[in-house]
Amino acid sequence: MRSSYNAVDELDIVAMDQFQRDFFLIRQAEYKTYADSLGAGAMQQGDLADPNYFDFISFAQYAAILREIANPPSVFEEQQPVDVGEGMPQQFNTVVVKRNSEVANNDLAQKYNEIVGNAILDKLIEKFGDTASAIPKLEPGSRSDATTVLAAIQQMVNLFVISGFAWSGNASMQTKSADNDNGAVGAQFSITFTSPATLWSGSSLQAKRNAVLTNDFALKTVKAMMSRAGYSVVNESVKYSNYQETSTFILK
């Protein structure tokens, strides 16, 4: 949630006070229908540790992001809070924000995914990097072999599960690299989570006509990890079925 919010702010696609309003209106419009579908007592409203609530709030957040990223203004005004003394009324300054013109509108979704993926990966490294659960290190630009890459992806999946993202998770390699001298180029991998916290929201966001990006957090993170190792991810897809989220991709 935090990395997704910060990416919106970093890209300057909308005034953050406007984003907060849009986010609130979507939550307000969708909450009752979602809660009723689960049944009484099935969700603790406001508790991000509750997978059912996280699923809903992630949907609302990304539905708002999809609205803002579609055709963002290049210049806008933003109300930014002023640091005031304790007990004093909150004050705001109006600031003119100009978006980075070097990032074209058509590239915003890709840039957004990169920011979120790198933020999540950095957090996993910060939290687990000095422990026995650390993701096996892939040296920058190393283009490690497919077996080494698979081990790193599997441990990343394990950390998602440890962090409460899903009931279980597994990474596998469907197709090995055709050229052993070229690292893992051409290798196809998949990541499968059972009962992930974004099961409903991910499929619901995919169904939207303007779904240029969704809350596919594992795919975002593995793309960031592979990029650091010297690879790019191509032919990626995310599917939801039988309480599972399955991401498939090929390294290039």
MITI-17403 format. One record per residue: residue in three letters; x, y, z of N, C-alpha, C, O, CB in turn. Coordinates in steps of 0.001 Angstrom, whole numbers, plus 500000, padded with zeros to 6 digits. Glycine has a CB too. Example, Ala and Ser with C-alpha at 12.3 -4.5 7.8 and 13.67 -1.06 7.14 Angstrom:
ATOM  aa    n_x    n_y    n_z   ca_x   ca_y   ca_z    c_x    c_y    c_z    o_x    o_y    o_z   cb_x   cb_y   cb_z
ATOM ALA 513190 494310 507800 512300 495500 507800 513200 496700 507800 514236 496681 508465 511308 495527 509046
ATOM SER 512850 497750 507080 513670 498940 507140 512900 500030 507870 513409 501138 508039 514084 499402 505725
This chain:
ATOM  aa    n_x    n_y    n_z   ca_x   ca_y   ca_z    c_x    c_y    c_z    o_x    o_y    o_z   cb_x   cb_y   cb_z
ATOM MET 500831 498803 500000 500000 500000 500000 500873 501256 500000 500629 502193 499240 499056 500001 501217
ATOM ARG 501874 501261 500848 502717 502450 500964 503536 502671 499690 503645 503800 499212 503652 502323 502176
ATOM SER 504111 501599 499139 504913 501743 497925 504057 502198 496754 504515 502969 495911 505609 500426 497585
ATOM SER 502815 501726 496697 501909 502112 495619 501523 503583 495727 501434 504282 494717 500655 501237 495638
ATOM TYR 501293 504053 496957 500957 505461 497184 502154 506349 496838 502009 507366 496160 500520 505691 498655
ATOM ASN 503336 505953 497314 504523 506767 497075 504851 506876 495587 505361 507901 495133 505710 506186 497825
ATOM ALA 504556 505812 494826 504830 505849 493388 503956 506881 492687 504410 507554 491762 504608 504469 492767
ATOM VAL 502702 507009 493123 501817 508040 492570 502402 509419 492834 502426 510276 491950 500395 507933 493176
ATOM ASP 502876 509623 494064 503449 510911 494449 504730 511195 493664 504952 512321 493216 503736 510940 495959
ATOM GLU 505562 510181 493500 506836 510370 492800 506637 510725 491331 507385 511533 490780 507685 509115 492912
ATOM LEU 505634 510126 490695 505405 510375 489271 504660 511681 489008 504614 512152 487871 504632 509228 488670
ATOM ASP 504077 512268 490055 503354 513539 489903 502280 513467 488831 502207 514325 487952 504324 514657 489569
ATOM ILE 501438 512427 488911 500371 512299 487927 499084 512972 488390 498153 513140 487602 500109 510836 487633
ATOM VAL 499026 513358 489665 497832 513991 490213 498215 514661 491528 499157 514238 492198 496676 512950 490420
ATOM ALA 497485 515703 491887 497677 516299 493210 497309 515260 494266 496272 514605 494157 496817 517601 493380
ATOM MET 498143 515107 495274 497905 514041 496238 496646 514284 497069 496025 513328 497533 499104 513897 497151
ATOM ASP 496263 515534 497264 495005 515786 497966 493816 515348 497103 492806 514879 497629 494881 517284 498334
ATOM GLN 493938 515501 495776 492885 515024 494880 492862 513502 494854 491792 512893 494831 493087 515579 493458
ATOM PHE 494041 512891 494857 494107 511432 494875 493437 510868 496126 492708 509878 496055 495565 510964 494800
ATOM GLN 493685 511496 497258 493072 511040 498502 491552 511121 498425 490859 510228 498913 493584 511868 499682
ATOM ARG 491030 512180 497819 489576 512313 497678 489015 511233 496763 487999 510614 497082 489213 513702 497132
ATOM ASP 489671 511002 495627 489197 509981 494694 489257 508595 495324 488340 507790 495157 490023 510010 493404
ATOM PHE 490325 508323 496039 490505 507051 496738 489365 506849 497744 488796 505761 497836 491887 507008 497457
ATOM PHE 489041 507898 498489 487971 507815 499480 486619 507546 498818 485843 506723 499303 487908 509106 500299
ATOM LEU 486338 508235 497719 485044 508072 497054 484867 506667 496501 483770 506110 496548 484898 509087 495932
ATOM ILE 485959 506085 495971 485872 504709 495471 485654 503744 496623 484839 502827 496516 487145 504327 494690
ATOM ARG 486367 503936 497716 486157 503079 498895 484714 503163 499355 484082 502147 499642 487105 503482 500046
ATOM GLN 484199 504379 499422 482831 504594 499904 481806 503940 498971 480821 503363 499432 482540 506102 500033
ATOM ALA 482040 504031 497672 481081 503502 496700 481085 501979 496648 480046 501372 496388 481381 504055 495323
ATOM GLU 482219 501361 496888 482357 499916 496683 482276 499091 497961 482078 497878 497896 483653 499634 496008
ATOM TYR 482426 499722 499114 482613 498945 500350 481422 498066 500700 481600 496882 500986 482889 499876 501498
ATOM LYS 480218 498612 500684 479056 497849 501150 478834 496595 500303 478573 495517 500838 477800 498727 501121
ATOM THR 478938 496739 498992 478738 495585 498114 479756 494501 498414 479417 493319 498471 478831 496002 496642
ATOM TYR 481010 494906 498606 482067 493940 498895 481847 493278 500252 481930 492056 500371 483439 494623 498858
ATOM ALA 481567 494083 501270 481364 493537 502621 480169 492590 502660 480227 491541 503301 481161 494675 503635
ATOM ASP 479086 492957 501974 477892 492099 501955 478185 490762 501275 477628 489731 501654 476730 492811 501236
ATOM SER 479067 490787 500262 479377 489543 499559 480149 488570 500445 480089 487359 500234 480176 489839 498296
ATOM LEU 480869 489089 501428 481641 488238 502339 480777 487699 503472 480987 486588 503958 482823 489014 502915
ATOM GLY 479806 488502 503881 478968 488104 505006 479389 488804 506278 480527 489258 506397 479020 486603 505202
ATOM ALA 478485 488892 507220 478729 489600 508481 479885 488967 509245 479967 487746 509385 477462 489603 509352
ATOM GLY 480779 489831 509736 481885 489370 510567 483060 488773 509822 484027 488339 510449 481390 488383 511510
ATOM ALA 483002 488741 508505 484080 488114 507733 485272 489032 507515 486318 488582 507048 483555 487661 506401
ATOM MET 485131 490318 507848 486199 491275 507591 486254 492310 508693 485219 492750 509193 486006 491953 506235
ATOM GLN 487452 492697 509070 487655 493749 510049 488001 495038 509321 489125 495204 508849 488765 493367 511058
ATOM GLN 487038 495954 509227 487260 497190 508481 488418 497988 509075 488499 498175 510289 485984 498042 508467
ATOM GLY 489317 498458 508197 490445 499281 508615 491678 498499 509014 492725 499098 509263 490037 500134 509743
ATOM ASP 491590 497174 509084 492711 496346 509514 493437 495791 508283 492959 494842 507661 492223 495189 510438
ATOM LEU 494587 496376 507928 495321 495939 506753 495908 494542 506917 496299 493911 505935 496419 496919 506444
ATOM ALA 495972 494056 508159 496445 492686 508390 495365 491659 508078 495652 490466 507974 496909 492524 509834
ATOM ASP 494130 492114 507929 493026 491231 507543 493067 491064 506023 492848 492041 505307 491632 491807 508018
ATOM PRO 493343 489852 505500 493465 489674 504047 492231 490136 503279 492356 490668 502176 493730 488224 503732
ATOM ASN 491046 489941 503845 489829 490373 503145 489769 491889 503012 489374 492414 501971 488584 489869 503878
ATOM TYR 490165 492592 504078 490146 494049 503999 491256 494548 503086 491046 495478 502307 490287 494667 505396
ATOM PHE 492453 493931 503176 493551 494338 502297 493157 494156 500836 493470 494996 499992 494827 493532 502611
ATOM ASP 492472 493058 500542 492024 492793 499175 491139 493936 498683 491292 494408 497556 491262 491448 499100
ATOM PHE 490222 494371 499526 489314 495453 499143 490053 496782 498982 489888 497478 497979 488203 495600 500183
ATOM ILE 490872 497126 499984 491497 498448 499965 492537 498542 498849 492769 499623 498306 492150 498752 501325
ATOM SER 493168 497406 498501 494106 497408 497387 493366 497632 496069 493853 498332 495182 494895 496088 497343
ATOM PHE 492182 497027 495954 491364 497276 494767 491025 498761 494653 491178 499356 493587 490074 496434 494813
ATOM ALA 490566 499351 495746 490171 500756 495716 491353 501649 495376 491215 502604 494612 489569 501170 497056
ATOM GLN 492511 501340 495941 493693 502150 495673 494074 502092 494188 494342 503123 493572 494870 501678 496544
ATOM TYR 494094 500894 493625 494500 500769 492233 493415 501241 491264 493724 501680 490156 494863 499332 491932
ATOM ALA 492161 501155 491670 491105 501726 490839 491289 503240 490735 491068 503832 489679 489708 501385 491417
ATOM ALA 491697 503856 491849 491974 505296 491831 493209 505597 490986 493221 506567 490228 492170 505828 493267
ATOM ILE 494241 504775 491112 495464 504989 490333 495184 504874 488840 495700 505659 488045 496548 503983 490745
ATOM LEU 494368 503897 488461 494016 503744 487052 493289 504982 486531 493476 505378 485380 493146 502498 486853
ATOM ARG 492474 505579 487365 491767 506801 486964 492761 507939 486740 492640 508691 485773 490721 507204 488033
ATOM GLU 493744 508066 487633 494659 509202 487566 495705 509057 486459 496148 510056 485893 495352 509376 488897
ATOM ILE 496100 507827 486150 497217 507620 485231 496773 507628 483766 497606 507629 482861 497911 506307 485549
ATOM ALA 495475 507633 483542 494950 507526 482179 495361 508701 481292 495836 508493 480176 493442 507428 482217
ATOM ASN 495188 509908 481767 495545 511095 480983 495893 512230 481931 495143 513201 482033 494384 511513 480029
ATOM PRO 497016 512123 482623 497339 513076 483685 497749 514441 483147 498314 514530 482056 498444 512524 484550
ATOM PRO 497475 515496 483891 497910 516834 483482 499419 516965 483652 500021 516261 484464 497177 517925 484301
ATOM SER 500017 517851 482901 501462 518073 483022 501779 519084 484123 502879 519090 484676 502040 518557 481686
ATOM VAL 500800 519940 484434 500969 520935 485497 499679 520992 486309 498587 520982 485741 501327 522347 484908
ATOM PHE 499799 521051 487628 498606 521150 488475 498976 521788 489814 500152 521927 490149 497965 519748 488697
ATOM GLU 497954 522169 490563 498149 522716 491900 497873 521640 492945 496944 520844 492809 497237 523943 492129
ATOM GLU 498690 521634 493980 498553 520638 495050 498547 521335 496400 499335 522247 496651 499697 519591 494987
ATOM GLN 497649 520892 497257 497593 521421 498612 498516 520587 499499 498249 519413 499759 496130 521415 499159
ATOM GLN 499603 521204 499959 500572 520494 500789 500502 520986 502223 500464 522193 502462 501992 520668 500236
ATOM PRO 500485 520056 503191 500344 520452 504600 501556 521226 505100 502689 520972 504691 500128 519224 505473
ATOM VAL 501294 522171 505991 502335 522982 506622 502575 522445 508025 501630 522079 508724 501937 524495 506660
ATOM ASP 503819 522398 508431 504167 521929 509773 503774 522995 510780 504374 524070 510820 505685 521596 509882
ATOM VAL 502767 522700 511593 502297 523652 512612 502473 523028 513990 502724 521830 514124 500799 524047 512373
ATOM GLY 502339 523858 514995 502514 523381 516351 501417 522423 516776 500334 522402 516191 502568 524538 517295
ATOM GLU 501708 521627 517802 500738 520666 518305 499487 521371 518809 499562 522355 519546 501351 519821 519417
ATOM GLY 498342 520851 518397 497069 521434 518813 496606 522578 517943 495514 523106 518154 497169 521905 520211
ATOM MET 497410 522980 516965 497041 524079 516076 496276 523524 514884 496497 522381 514482 498296 524864 515607
ATOM PRO 495364 524336 514306 494620 523882 513118 495567 523591 511961 496540 524312 511743 493581 524938 512692
ATOM GLN 495268 522524 511222 496107 522180 510075 496016 523262 509010 494938 523786 508729 495699 520818 509489
ATOM GLN 497143 523582 508433 497208 524573 507372 497846 523950 506135 498582 522968 506221 497999 525820 507831
ATOM PHE 497543 524552 504974 498056 524027 503720 498596 525164 502864 498095 526287 502913 496963 523251 502966
ATOM ASN 499613 524861 502088 500119 525767 501067 499746 525231 499689 499779 524023 499455 501655 525945 501194
ATOM THR 499394 526127 498788 499126 525733 497411 500434 525767 496635 501094 526802 496547 498062 526662 496753
ATOM VAL 500798 524622 496077 502067 524497 495361 501786 524067 493923 500963 523183 493683 503015 523479 496071
ATOM VAL 502465 524688 492981 502346 524305 491576 503331 523164 491305 504528 523289 491561 502619 525529 490626
ATOM VAL 502811 522058 490785 503631 520881 490508 503681 520658 488997 502651 520664 488324 503070 519619 491241
ATOM LYS 504878 520465 488481 505068 520177 487050 505623 518774 486914 506660 518442 487488 506023 521219 486373
ATOM ARG 504924 517958 486151 505348 516568 485976 506582 516484 485087 506784 517316 484203 504210 515729 485378
ATOM ASN 507406 515463 485336 508620 515229 484549 508240 514939 483093 507631 513912 482795 509448 514049 485146
ATOM SER 508605 515850 482200 508215 515723 480796 508984 514619 480077 508619 514238 478965 508428 517039 480080
ATOM GLU 510054 514097 480705 510838 513042 480068 510127 511690 480104 510492 510772 479369 512192 512927 480741
ATOM VAL 509110 511569 480963 508333 510329 481030 507035 510542 480264 506141 511243 480739 508048 509907 482518
ATOM ALA 506925 509946 479087 505729 510095 478260 504543 509392 478911 504715 508457 479693 505974 509533 476844
ATOM ASN 503343 509852 478582 502136 509250 479148 502091 507738 478934 501696 506990 479828 500901 509892 478539
ATOM ASN 502498 507293 477744 502455 505866 477437 503452 505046 478260 503342 503823 478334 502724 505656 475968
ATOM ASP 504422 505724 478877 505441 505028 479666 505161 505088 481167 505910 504517 481960 506807 505621 479382
ATOM LEU 504105 505763 481553 503849 505967 482981 503581 504656 483719 504074 504454 484829 502671 506904 483166
ATOM ALA 502800 503767 483104 502470 502504 483786 503727 501678 484020 503902 501115 485100 501447 501689 482963
ATOM GLN 504608 501599 483017 505845 500844 483176 506719 501466 484264 507277 500758 485102 506611 500783 481845
ATOM LYS 506832 502788 484244 507634 503467 485252 507042 503263 486640 507771 503072 487614 507739 504960 484936
ATOM TYR 505731 503303 486721 505059 503081 487999 505387 501689 488536 505737 501541 489707 503533 503253 487847
ATOM ASN 505277 500681 487692 505572 499306 488114 507015 499174 488586 507289 498466 489555 505306 498324 486965
ATOM GLU 507937 499850 487908 509340 499797 488308 509537 500400 489691 510276 499848 490506 510214 500526 487288
ATOM ILE 508891 501514 489962 509046 502173 491257 508519 501285 492374 509179 501105 493398 508320 503526 491265
ATOM VAL 507321 500729 492173 506727 499879 493202 507549 498614 493406 507819 498230 494544 505287 499517 492832
ATOM GLY 507954 497957 492312 508727 496731 492422 510041 496934 493151 510420 496120 493993 508989 496168 491061
ATOM ASN 510739 498019 492832 512003 498311 493502 511803 498635 494973 512625 498264 495811 512704 499463 492815
ATOM ALA 510719 499323 495288 510451 499666 496691 510176 498408 497519 510671 498279 498639 509252 500635 496789
ATOM ILE 509390 497485 496967 509097 496242 497695 510359 495406 497846 510623 494868 498921 508003 495428 496970
ATOM LEU 511142 495294 496772 512374 494512 496831 513339 495099 497860 513942 494361 498640 513040 494456 495448
ATOM ASP 513484 496408 497862 514367 497054 498836 513901 496780 500263 514718 496582 501162 514428 498570 498583
ATOM LYS 512576 496769 500467 512046 496510 501808 512342 495076 502235 512689 494838 503392 510530 496775 501851
ATOM LEU 512209 494121 501322 512516 492726 501649 514000 492564 501978 514355 491824 502895 512125 491798 500479
ATOM ILE 514860 493250 501238 516297 493183 501497 516622 493829 502846 517429 493311 503618 517087 493877 500363
ATOM GLU 515978 494967 503114 516211 495656 504384 515771 494799 505574 516449 494749 506600 515469 496997 504402
ATOM LYS 514633 494130 505423 514059 493376 506545 514735 492018 506742 514935 491582 507876 512567 493176 506325
ATOM PHE 515085 491349 505639 515591 489977 505741 517036 489810 505274 517593 488715 505361 514714 489063 504946
ATOM GLY 517648 490892 504778 518957 490775 504146 520059 490231 505025 520984 489598 504515 519364 492080 503652
ATOM ASP 519998 490453 506335 521037 489976 507250 520602 488733 508015 521156 488423 509070 521411 491072 508229
ATOM THR 519614 488023 507486 519111 486827 508148 519294 485608 507247 519684 485723 506085 517628 487001 508527
ATOM ALA 519001 484441 507816 519088 483204 507030 518017 483141 505958 518091 482302 505061 518971 481991 507939
ATOM SER 517020 484015 506036 515924 484027 505069 516179 484974 503902 515294 485172 503069 514639 484411 505757
ATOM ALA 517357 485555 503826 517659 486531 502779 517521 485915 501390 517799 484733 501187 519070 487090 502966
ATOM ILE 517092 486731 500449 517057 486299 499044 518491 486077 498573 519327 486965 498740 516325 487356 498135
ATOM PRO 518804 484910 497983 520164 484692 497461 520583 485847 496556 519828 486264 495678 520244 483355 496684
ATOM LYS 521764 486347 496774 522207 487553 496075 522534 487261 494612 523290 486342 494298 523428 488151 496775
ATOM LEU 521957 488053 493744 522305 488030 492325 523127 489291 492064 522614 490404 492181 521012 487963 491394
ATOM GLU 524368 489123 491722 525236 490280 491529 524688 491174 490416 524154 490676 489425 526674 489829 491200
ATOM PRO 524819 492487 490575 524308 493411 489566 524845 493102 488171 526056 493021 487962 524661 494835 489944
ATOM GLY 523929 492930 487222 524305 492658 485842 524938 491299 485610 525507 491058 484545 525233 493696 485381
ATOM SER 524850 490396 486596 525555 489114 486512 524956 488142 485499 525652 487265 484987 525569 488465 487860
ATOM ARG 523651 488301 485208 522949 487375 484321 523230 485928 484736 523705 485111 483948 523371 487608 482849
ATOM SER 522920 485647 485994 523163 484341 486598 522425 483246 485853 521481 483515 485110 522747 484345 488062
ATOM ASP 522864 481991 486056 522237 480865 485379 520825 480640 485900 520450 481166 486949 523076 479598 485557
ATOM ALA 520041 479853 485159 518620 479678 485452 518371 479060 486823 517412 479430 487500 517981 478820 484391
ATOM THR 519221 478122 487242 519043 477478 488544 519232 478473 489678 518482 478459 490654 520019 476313 488703
ATOM THR 520233 479336 489552 520483 480368 490564 519344 481374 490605 518909 481802 491675 521810 481088 490284
ATOM VAL 518867 481744 489420 517738 482685 489345 516500 482089 489994 515801 482780 490736 517436 483060 487881
ATOM LEU 516218 480829 489730 515042 480174 490306 515120 480163 491829 514115 480394 492501 514909 478739 489773
ATOM ALA 516297 479896 492378 516460 479884 493837 516150 481255 494430 515533 481350 495491 517890 479455 494217
ATOM ALA 516580 482320 493746 516313 483678 494230 514823 483995 494157 514264 484581 495085 517114 484710 493415
ATOM ILE 514183 483611 493060 512744 483862 492915 511963 483093 493977 511037 483632 494582 512260 483463 491501
ATOM GLN 512338 481832 494201 511631 481024 495200 511743 481646 496585 510765 481666 497333 512182 479593 495221
ATOM GLN 512924 482154 496940 513050 482761 498267 512279 484063 498360 511746 484391 499420 514513 483005 498602
ATOM MET 512211 484816 497260 511369 486007 497256 509917 485624 497523 509230 486286 498301 511492 486756 495914
ATOM VAL 509448 484555 496877 508093 484057 497091 507906 483651 498553 506875 483947 499157 507799 482862 496156
ATOM ASN 508906 482973 499118 508832 482578 500523 508654 483782 501440 507901 483726 502412 510084 481808 500919
ATOM LEU 509348 484868 501126 509259 486063 501963 507890 486732 501835 507385 487298 502805 510363 487055 501590
ATOM PHE 507293 486672 500657 505923 487150 500506 504990 486358 501424 504123 486931 502084 505462 487035 499031
ATOM VAL 505175 485035 501459 504325 484183 502292 504578 484467 503769 503634 484604 504547 504576 482690 501983
ATOM ILE 505847 484556 504156 506199 484858 505546 505578 486174 505987 505167 486323 507138 507725 484912 505718
ATOM SER 505512 487118 505072 504966 488443 505380 503441 488460 505411 502837 489499 505675 505458 489450 504367
ATOM GLY 502812 487305 505141 501363 487208 505237 500605 487488 503967 499387 487668 503998 500895 488116 506257
ATOM PHE 501316 487529 502827 500648 487859 501570 499753 486729 501078 498726 486984 500450 501674 488193 500511
ATOM ALA 500130 485484 501356 499370 484338 500837 499498 483168 501798 500344 483154 502692 499866 483934 499419
ATOM TRP 498621 482177 501581 498674 480965 502400 499926 480150 502077 500575 479614 502975 497411 480108 502181
ATOM SER 500258 480062 500789 501469 479366 500365 501893 479907 499008 501122 480589 498333 501243 477826 500304
ATOM GLY 503123 479597 498613 503618 480069 497329 504722 479187 496802 505433 478531 497563 504108 481489 497442
ATOM ASN 504858 479178 495484 505862 478322 494865 506329 478938 493545 505537 479519 492803 505299 476898 494632
ATOM ALA 507615 478804 493269 508181 479236 491994 508686 478006 491250 509201 477074 491867 509331 480277 492204
ATOM SER 508543 478002 489946 509012 476865 489152 509528 477358 487808 509253 478484 487394 507880 475825 488951
ATOM MET 510281 476493 487135 510815 476813 485817 510220 475835 484815 510480 474634 484891 512379 476756 485803
ATOM GLN 509424 476338 483878 508785 475485 482884 509714 475141 481730 509726 474013 481237 507544 476154 482354
ATOM THR 510495 476135 481308 511388 475947 480159 512758 476488 480507 512881 477640 480922 510831 476648 478886
ATOM LYS 513792 475674 480345 515143 476117 480641 515706 476936 479486 515181 476939 478373 516044 474921 480934
ATOM SER 516791 477625 479798 517469 478396 478765 517980 477468 477680 518485 476383 477968 518625 479214 479361
ATOM ALA 517849 477891 476444 518319 477074 475317 519830 477143 475162 520435 476270 474540 517650 477522 474021
ATOM ASP 520440 478179 475727 521879 478387 475584 522495 478536 476967 522341 479581 477599 522184 479637 474705
ATOM ASN 523181 477521 477444 523747 477549 478785 524813 478622 478955 525121 479013 480081 524328 476208 479117
ATOM ASP 525379 479104 477853 526393 480150 477925 525774 481540 477994 526482 482540 478114 527318 480060 476729
ATOM ASN 524479 481592 477921 523795 482889 477900 522904 483058 479128 521844 483679 479060 522957 483033 476619
ATOM GLY 523350 482496 480253 522611 482650 481497 521231 482027 481416 521066 480894 480962 522492 484111 481856
ATOM ALA 520237 482796 481868 518859 482292 481899 518005 482866 480781 516778 482793 480842 518220 482610 483234
ATOM VAL 518632 483433 479766 517863 483994 478647 517017 482900 478001 517520 481828 477665 518809 484642 477592
ATOM GLY 515737 483181 477835 514824 482231 477224 514144 481307 478207 513211 480594 477838 515546 481426 476232
ATOM ALA 514595 481304 479460 513969 480450 480467 512604 481018 480861 512445 482230 481004 514881 480314 481713
ATOM GLN 511630 480134 481033 510286 480551 481439 510049 480114 482881 510300 478967 483253 509198 479951 480490
ATOM PHE 509560 481053 483679 509298 480802 485089 507833 481093 485404 507155 481808 484666 510225 481658 485979
ATOM SER 507364 480528 486505 506036 480874 486995 506069 480971 488516 506838 480279 489183 504985 479832 486533
ATOM ILE 505231 481830 489040 505056 482005 490486 503587 481777 490785 502719 482405 490179 505529 483437 490973
ATOM THR 503308 480882 491716 501922 480579 492076 501706 480789 493566 502409 480209 494394 501558 479136 491683
ATOM PHE 500731 481621 493898 500317 481829 495283 498938 481218 495485 498056 481359 494638 500310 483342 495644
ATOM THR 498759 480544 496602 497446 480031 496978 496827 480967 498003 497459 481303 499005 497546 478585 497538
ATOM SER 495596 481388 497755 494863 482333 498609 495665 483609 498883 495863 483969 500044 494497 481665 499932
ATOM PRO 496130 484300 497832 496833 485565 498048 495871 486653 498524 494659 486559 498324 497540 486012 496759
ATOM ALA 496417 487662 499141 495604 488752 499677 495041 489650 498594 494287 490575 498896 496415 489575 500635
ATOM THR 495388 489402 497339 494876 490211 496222 494094 489358 495233 494009 489698 494053 496029 490917 495500
ATOM LEU 493526 488259 495702 492840 487327 494797 491641 487992 494117 491520 487943 492893 492378 486078 495569
ATOM TRP 490760 488608 494896 489578 489260 494325 489952 490556 493616 489494 490815 492503 488543 489543 495420
ATOM SER 490772 491358 494253 491112 492662 493676 491880 492527 492371 491632 493275 491425 491928 493476 494663
ATOM GLY 492821 491567 492310 493601 491402 491092 492743 491048 489898 492891 491626 488822 494646 490348 491289
ATOM SER 491837 490088 490091 490968 489693 488978 489976 490797 488634 489642 490991 487465 490217 488403 489319
ATOM SER 489506 491518 489643 488566 492625 489398 489233 493760 488637 488627 494343 487738 488000 493152 490722
ATOM LEU 490464 494075 488985 491184 495138 488283 491493 494734 486842 491411 495561 485935 492485 495482 489024
ATOM GLN 491845 493472 486631 492105 492987 485276 490898 493173 484369 491046 493406 483169 492502 491520 485310
ATOM ALA 489709 493071 484940 488481 493147 484157 488155 494573 483710 487290 494771 482857 487328 492590 484958
ATOM LYS 488836 495559 484277 488567 496942 483903 489119 497229 482509 490168 496713 482123 489178 497911 484934
ATOM ARG 488400 498055 481766 488809 498366 480404 490129 499124 480349 490875 499004 479377 487735 499169 479718
ATOM ASN 490422 499900 481384 491627 500729 481390 492733 500128 482247 493548 500870 482795 491298 502122 481886
ATOM ALA 492783 498796 482378 493725 498129 483283 495143 498112 482715 495668 497053 482370 493264 496699 483563
ATOM VAL 495756 499290 482622 497132 499361 482130 498112 498880 483190 499265 498586 482875 497478 500793 481704
ATOM LEU 497671 498794 484443 498456 498212 485513 497503 497684 486576 496371 498153 486698 499450 499247 486112
ATOM THR 497968 496708 487340 497164 496137 488426 498060 495954 489646 499228 496342 489636 496513 494774 487998
ATOM ASN 497502 495360 490694 498256 495157 491934 498971 493801 491943 498874 493046 492910 497318 495261 493145
ATOM ASP 499685 493503 490860 500456 492264 490740 501819 492453 491412 502845 492553 490739 500629 491855 489239
ATOM PHE 501816 492500 492743 502997 492889 493503 504180 491942 493317 505320 492397 493229 502650 492969 494954
ATOM ALA 503930 490639 493256 505029 489684 493085 505704 489860 491734 506931 489822 491641 504518 488247 493231
ATOM LEU 504912 490051 490691 505487 490243 489363 506284 491535 489310 507365 491569 488722 504390 490253 488294
ATOM LYS 505771 492593 489913 506506 493851 489959 507863 493653 490640 508883 494169 490182 505687 494928 490697
ATOM THR 507854 492901 491735 509081 492707 492513 510082 491836 491773 511274 492144 491765 508757 492085 493865
ATOM VAL 509627 490761 491154 510561 489898 490438 511130 490618 489218 512278 490373 488847 509870 488593 490013
ATOM LYS 510363 491493 488593 510878 492263 487459 511989 493199 487918 512984 493383 487216 509745 493067 486786
ATOM ALA 511817 493789 489100 512868 494652 489646 514121 493842 489946 515230 494289 489656 512379 495366 490920
ATOM MET 513955 492653 490525 515083 491798 490856 515818 491342 489598 517049 491348 489560 514611 490590 491659
ATOM MET 515075 490951 488577 515693 490502 487332 516398 491648 486609 517445 491446 485993 514642 489879 486419
ATOM SER 515833 492832 486682 516459 493990 486047 517822 494274 486674 518782 494590 485971 515549 495228 486163
ATOM ARG 517899 494161 487991 519168 494390 488668 520203 493327 488288 521403 493598 488275 518961 494406 490183
ATOM ALA 519728 492116 487980 520629 491023 487615 521008 491054 486134 521772 490206 485674 519987 489689 487951
ATOM GLY 520481 492024 485387 520848 492171 483984 519867 491601 482996 520151 491544 481799 522137 491548 483759
ATOM TYR 518696 491172 483483 517673 490604 482607 516484 491549 482463 516308 492469 483261 517205 489250 483143
ATOM SER 515691 491314 481459 514385 491948 481362 513346 490844 481296 513627 489736 480838 514292 492898 480118
ATOM VAL 512148 491154 481754 511044 490198 481776 510130 490473 480598 509707 491609 480387 510257 490277 483112
ATOM VAL 509822 489433 479825 508935 489586 478668 507850 488517 478727 507945 487541 479471 509734 489490 477330
ATOM ASN 506824 488734 477922 505708 487772 477813 505101 487441 479173 504729 486297 479435 506186 486482 477141
ATOM GLU 505005 488455 480034 504453 488191 481362 502932 488145 481334 502290 488825 480534 504922 489253 482351
ATOM SER 502373 487339 482213 500920 487269 482363 500600 486898 483796 501394 486246 484475 500293 486244 481373
ATOM VAL 499417 487323 484256 498942 486983 485593 497530 486452 485454 496674 487106 484857 498995 488215 486560
ATOM LYS 497278 485263 486004 495954 484645 485928 495465 484277 487326 496250 483937 488211 495985 483394 485021
ATOM TYR 494153 484354 487496 493526 484031 488779 492502 482925 488561 491590 483055 487744 492857 485290 489414
ATOM SER 492667 481835 489307 491696 480742 489224 491906 479791 490392 493026 479613 490872 491821 479983 487873
ATOM ASN 490813 479183 490843 490877 478181 491917 491657 478668 493132 492500 477955 493675 491505 476905 491396
ATOM TYR 491361 479894 493545 491998 480503 494721 493500 480702 494541 494231 480812 495525 491748 479645 495944
ATOM GLN 493962 480749 493299 495383 480922 493045 495657 482089 492109 494860 482406 491225 495964 479653 492468
ATOM GLU 496801 482717 492327 497337 483732 491425 498601 483155 490802 499527 482780 491520 497630 485090 492178
ATOM THR 498651 483079 489478 499815 482509 488796 500391 483531 487823 499722 483971 486888 499435 481203 488051
ATOM SER 501646 483897 488064 502371 484806 487180 503372 483997 486356 504124 483189 486902 503094 485927 487995
ATOM THR 503377 484216 485056 504293 483517 484159 505080 484531 483353 504532 485544 482921 503529 482554 483224
ATOM PHE 506363 484266 483146 507196 485223 482400 508427 484519 481838 508794 483426 482269 507622 486411 483309
ATOM ILE 509048 485173 480872 510274 484685 480230 511353 485741 480414 511066 486937 480382 510044 484372 478705
ATOM LEU 512591 485305 480606 513701 486227 480753 514369 486487 479412 514489 485597 478570 514714 485685 481753
ATOM LYS 514791 487705 479239 515428 488118 477997 516753 488809 478320 517461 489241 477410 514495 489057 477180
